[in-house]
Amino acid sequence: MATAVSRKTSAHKLSSKTVQSGGILGWIGSVITGVLIALIVTVVGVAAFALVIRWVAPSNTVVSVINQALKLIAIAAGVWFVVRKHSDGGLLKGALIGFVYMLLGVVAYSLLSDIPIQLKSYLADLGMGVAGGGLCGMILPGLGKRK
């Protein structure tokens, strides 16, 4: 009888502890982790693409397409890393990772370039990040799971 009572108390304490430590802080940690993974993938991808550009002179259109593809691959990698084991909230986590990643990219680009701000293209980038991250958050957790 005492075991049953202590189990209830232990379970209650565990659940409130989980809510406190794994709640909003857990989500923020997941988003930060996903964004950091996406940034690492971006740095590696840009370095690899820079090596390719040394030997091949692609057109501006090709560079633009590869740039967008690299962004989506980076977001997908960040989202996959976060939701691969715990797929709960994959859509929201993915959308947040995509948004923060693209926001950091837009801010960095605007600070480093002398080109005037083009609000439409920045909003399009943010939208692509949210949509791409959200889709990855919905699709990637289901891949590889067999029933």
C-alpha positions as CSV (number, residue, x, y, z in Angstrom):
1,M,0.0,0.0,0.0
2,A,2.8,2.4,0.9
3,T,4.5,1.6,-2.4
4,A,1.4,2.6,-4.4
5,V,1.2,5.9,-2.5
6,S,4.9,6.6,-3.0
7,R,4.6,5.8,-6.7
8,K,1.8,8.3,-7.1
9,T,3.7,11.0,-5.3
10,S,6.9,10.1,-7.3
11,A,4.9,10.2,-10.6
12,H,3.4,13.5,-9.7
13,K,6.7,15.0,-8.8
14,L,8.3,13.7,-12.0
15,S,5.5,15.1,-14.2
16,S,5.7,18.6,-12.7
17,K,9.5,18.5,-12.9
18,T,9.2,17.5,-16.6
19,V,6.8,20.3,-17.2
20,Q,9.2,22.8,-15.6
21,S,12.4,21.7,-17.2
22,G,11.2,20.3,-20.5
23,G,8.5,22.8,-21.2
24,I,9.3,26.1,-22.9
25,L,13.0,25.7,-22.2
26,G,13.0,22.3,-23.9
27,W,11.4,23.8,-27.0
28,I,13.9,26.8,-27.0
29,G,16.8,24.3,-26.6
30,S,15.4,22.2,-29.5
31,V,15.1,25.2,-31.8
32,I,18.6,26.5,-30.9
33,T,20.0,23.0,-31.5
34,G,18.3,22.8,-34.9
35,V,19.4,26.2,-35.9
36,L,23.0,25.5,-34.9
37,I,23.0,22.2,-36.9
38,A,21.5,24.1,-39.9
39,L,24.3,26.7,-39.6
40,I,27.0,24.0,-39.5
41,V,25.5,22.4,-42.6
42,T,25.4,25.8,-44.3
43,V,29.1,26.5,-43.6
44,V,30.1,23.1,-44.9
45,G,27.9,23.4,-47.9
46,V,29.1,26.9,-48.8
47,A,32.8,25.8,-48.4
48,A,32.2,22.8,-50.7
49,F,30.4,24.9,-53.2
50,A,33.2,27.5,-53.1
51,L,35.6,24.8,-54.1
52,V,33.4,23.8,-57.0
53,I,33.1,27.4,-58.2
54,R,36.9,27.5,-58.5
55,W,36.8,24.9,-61.3
56,V,33.4,25.6,-62.8
57,A,32.0,29.0,-63.6
58,P,28.3,28.6,-63.0
59,S,25.8,31.2,-64.1
60,N,24.1,33.4,-61.6
61,T,20.9,31.4,-62.0
62,V,22.7,28.2,-61.0
63,V,24.3,29.9,-58.0
64,S,20.9,31.2,-56.9
65,V,19.2,27.7,-57.2
66,I,22.1,26.0,-55.4
67,N,21.9,28.7,-52.7
68,Q,18.2,28.1,-52.1
69,A,18.7,24.3,-52.2
70,L,21.5,24.6,-49.7
71,K,19.2,26.6,-47.4
72,L,16.5,24.0,-47.5
73,I,19.0,21.1,-47.0
74,A,20.4,22.9,-44.0
75,I,16.9,23.5,-42.5
76,A,16.0,19.8,-43.2
77,A,19.2,18.7,-41.4
78,G,18.5,20.9,-38.4
79,V,14.9,19.7,-38.2
80,W,15.8,16.1,-38.6
81,F,18.4,16.3,-35.9
82,V,15.8,17.7,-33.5
83,V,12.8,15.5,-34.3
84,R,14.5,12.2,-35.1
85,K,13.8,10.7,-31.7
86,H,11.0,12.8,-30.3
87,S,8.6,13.8,-33.1
88,D,6.1,15.6,-30.9
89,G,5.5,19.1,-32.2
90,G,7.5,18.5,-35.3
91,L,5.5,20.9,-37.4
92,L,6.0,23.8,-35.0
93,K,9.6,23.0,-34.1
94,G,10.4,22.7,-37.8
95,A,8.7,26.0,-38.7
96,L,10.5,27.8,-35.8
97,I,13.9,26.4,-36.8
98,G,13.3,27.5,-40.4
99,F,12.2,30.9,-39.3
100,V,15.1,31.6,-37.0
101,Y,17.6,30.2,-39.4
102,M,16.3,32.4,-42.3
103,L,16.0,35.4,-40.0
104,L,19.6,35.0,-39.0
105,G,20.6,34.7,-42.6
106,V,18.6,37.8,-43.7
107,V,20.1,39.8,-40.9
108,A,23.6,38.7,-41.6
109,Y,23.2,39.4,-45.3
110,S,21.7,42.8,-44.8
111,L,24.6,43.7,-42.4
112,L,27.4,42.4,-44.6
113,S,26.1,43.7,-48.0
114,D,25.8,47.2,-49.4
115,I,22.7,46.2,-51.3
116,P,19.5,48.1,-50.3
117,I,17.0,46.0,-48.3
118,Q,14.5,44.3,-50.5
119,L,11.6,43.5,-48.2
120,K,9.8,41.2,-50.6
121,S,12.7,38.9,-51.1
122,Y,13.4,38.9,-47.3
123,L,9.8,38.0,-46.6
124,A,10.0,35.3,-49.3
125,D,13.1,33.8,-47.6
126,L,11.4,33.9,-44.2
127,G,8.3,32.2,-45.7
128,M,10.4,29.6,-47.4
129,G,12.1,28.9,-44.1
130,V,8.8,28.5,-42.2
131,A,7.2,26.4,-44.9
132,G,10.3,24.2,-45.5
133,G,10.9,23.7,-41.8
134,G,7.3,22.9,-41.1
135,L,7.1,20.4,-43.9
136,C,10.3,18.7,-42.8
137,G,9.0,18.7,-39.2
138,M,5.9,16.8,-40.4
139,I,7.5,14.4,-42.9
140,L,10.9,13.5,-41.4
141,P,9.8,12.0,-38.1
142,G,7.8,9.4,-40.1
143,L,10.6,8.3,-42.3
144,G,12.4,5.2,-41.3
145,K,9.7,4.2,-38.8
146,R,8.3,0.8,-39.7
147,K,5.1,-0.6,-38.1
